[in-house]
């Protein structure tokens, strides 16, 4: 769900907040609260690491009686606890939002192996895009240090080639610079 926001070639900075909702028919947290929100925190600094991922837990056993009606949450719980395709389809006919969730489940479970291959490929493309973006930014900074336009272009090209896995020797040959100059730019 989180990485599915990205299209082919997008970098990670395009990710938007993703909220996972768990509706539990048992008590997970050792308290009387029926709703919890969990974020990613740094254990040492006690700071939020990222607000892009959020987990929400609703423990139905702790819900007040007035909230336990056929409408709303219990309908979703019945859907999520469906035993077979026929039950899912029946519930999807009754509610447009459940229909949307059902359609998504069908699509996600179509072919697990193909889904895993697709996700691995998408991750590799995003990693490559992020590396290229980092190389470009580093190239601009390094080029500014040299203080001239050709330095910017040269440094950018050196960092791009490095991100592609080229050695300083190969980079020097491709860019027609000395190996030491390639190493200096990369440092």
C-alpha positions in Angstrom: 0.0 0.0 0.0 2.8 2.4 0.9 5.1 1.8 -2.0 2.1 1.4 -4.3 1.7 5.2 -4.4 4.8 5.5 -6.6 4.8 5.2 -10.3 7.6 3.8 -12.4 10.8 5.8 -11.9 9.4 8.0 -9.0 11.8 8.7 -6.1 10.8 8.1 -2.5 10.2 11.8 -1.8 6.9 11.5 -3.7 5.5 9.2 -0.9 2.5 10.5 1.0 1.1 9.6 4.4 -0.2 6.0 4.6 -2.5 4.8 7.4 -3.0 1.2 8.2 -6.1 0.4 10.1 -6.4 -2.8 12.2 -9.8 -3.8 13.4 -9.2 -6.4 16.1 -11.8 -8.7 17.7 -9.5 -9.2 20.7 -7.6 -7.0 23.1 -4.0 -6.2 22.1 -3.2 -3.3 24.3 -3.2 -3.7 28.1 -5.6 -0.8 28.9 -9.2 0.1 28.6 -8.9 2.3 25.5 -10.5 0.9 22.4 -8.6 3.1 19.9 -4.8 3.5 19.5 -2.6 5.4 17.0 1.0 4.2 16.6 3.8 6.1 14.8 7.5 5.2 14.1 9.6 6.7 16.8 13.4 6.8 17.5 13.8 4.8 20.7 16.7 6.9 22.0 15.6 10.4 21.2 11.9 9.7 21.6 11.3 11.6 18.4 8.9 10.7 15.5 11.1 9.1 12.8 8.5 9.7 10.1 4.9 10.7 10.0 4.4 9.0 6.6 3.4 5.7 8.2 0.7 5.4 10.8 -0.9 2.4 12.4 -4.4 2.7 13.9 -5.9 -0.1 16.1 -9.5 -0.5 16.9 -10.2 -3.2 19.5 -13.9 -4.1 19.1 -14.1 -6.0 22.4 -13.5 -2.7 24.2 -16.1 -0.7 22.2 -18.9 0.8 24.2 -22.2 -1.0 23.6 -23.7 2.0 21.7 -21.0 1.7 19.1 -21.6 -1.9 18.4 -24.3 -1.6 15.8 -24.8 -3.3 12.4 -23.9 -0.1 10.7 -20.3 1.0 10.4 -17.6 -0.9 12.2 -19.3 -4.3 12.7 -20.2 -4.5 9.0 -16.5 -4.0 8.2 -15.6 -6.6 10.8 -18.0 -9.1 9.2 -16.4 -8.4 5.8 -12.9 -8.8 7.1 -13.9 -12.1 8.8 -15.5 -13.5 5.7 -14.8 -17.2 5.1 -15.1 -17.5 1.4 -15.5 -15.6 -1.9 -19.3 -15.9 -1.8 -19.5 -14.2 1.6 -17.2 -11.4 0.4 -19.2 -10.8 -2.7 -22.4 -10.8 -0.8 -21.1 -8.1 1.6 -19.6 -6.1 -1.2 -23.0 -5.8 -2.9 -24.4 -4.1 0.2 -21.8 -1.3 0.6 -19.9 0.7 -2.1 -16.8 1.1 0.2 -16.7 -2.6 1.0 -17.0 -3.2 -2.8 -13.9 -1.1 -3.3 -12.0 -3.0 -0.6 -13.1 -6.3 -2.1 -12.0 -5.3 -5.6 -8.6 -4.3 -4.1 -8.3 -7.7 -2.3 -9.1 -9.6 -5.5 -6.5 -7.6 -7.4 -3.8 -8.0 -4.8 -4.3 -11.8 -4.4 -4.5 -12.5 -8.2 -1.0 -14.0 -8.4 1.3 -13.8 -5.4 4.5 -14.6 -7.3 3.9 -12.0 -10.0 3.0 -9.5 -7.3 6.3 -10.1 -5.5 8.2 -9.8 -8.8 6.4 -6.6 -9.6 7.1 -5.1 -6.2 10.8 -6.1 -6.3 11.2 -4.4 -9.7 9.4 -1.3 -8.6 11.6 -1.1 -5.5 14.8 -1.4 -7.7 13.6 1.4 -10.0 12.8 3.7 -7.0 16.2 2.9 -5.5 17.9 3.7 -8.8 15.9 6.9 -9.1 16.9 8.0 -5.6 20.5 7.2 -6.2 20.5 9.2 -9.4 18.8 12.1 -7.6 21.4 12.0 -4.9 24.2 11.8 -7.4 22.8 14.8 -9.3 22.5 16.9 -6.1 26.0 15.9 -5.0 27.3 16.7 -8.4 25.8 20.2 -8.3 27.3 20.9 -4.9 30.7 19.6 -6.0 30.5 21.6 -9.2 29.7 24.7 -7.2 32.9 24.1 -5.2 34.9 24.1 -8.5 33.2 27.4 -9.3 32.6 27.1 -13.0 29.8 25.7 -15.2 31.9 22.9 -16.7 32.7 21.8 -13.2 29.0 21.4 -12.5 28.5 19.3 -15.6 31.6 17.3 -15.0 30.8 16.6 -11.3 27.2 15.7 -12.2 28.4 13.2 -14.8 31.0 11.7 -12.4 28.4 11.1 -9.7 25.9 9.6 -12.2 28.6 7.2 -13.4 29.5 6.3 -9.8 25.8 5.6 -9.0 25.8 3.3 -12.0 28.7 1.3 -10.4 31.6 2.6 -12.5 35.0 2.7 -10.9 37.1 5.9 -10.7 39.3 4.6 -13.5 36.3 4.0 -15.8 34.8 7.4 -14.8 38.1 9.1 -15.6 38.3 7.4 -19.0 34.6 8.2 -19.9 34.8 11.9 -18.7 38.3 12.4 -20.1 39.7 13.5 -16.8 42.5 12.2 -14.6 41.7 9.3 -12.2 42.8 11.6 -9.3 40.3 14.3 -10.4 37.5 11.7 -10.5 38.4 10.5 -7.0 38.6 14.2 -5.7 35.1 14.9 -7.1 33.7 11.7 -5.5 35.2 12.6 -2.1 
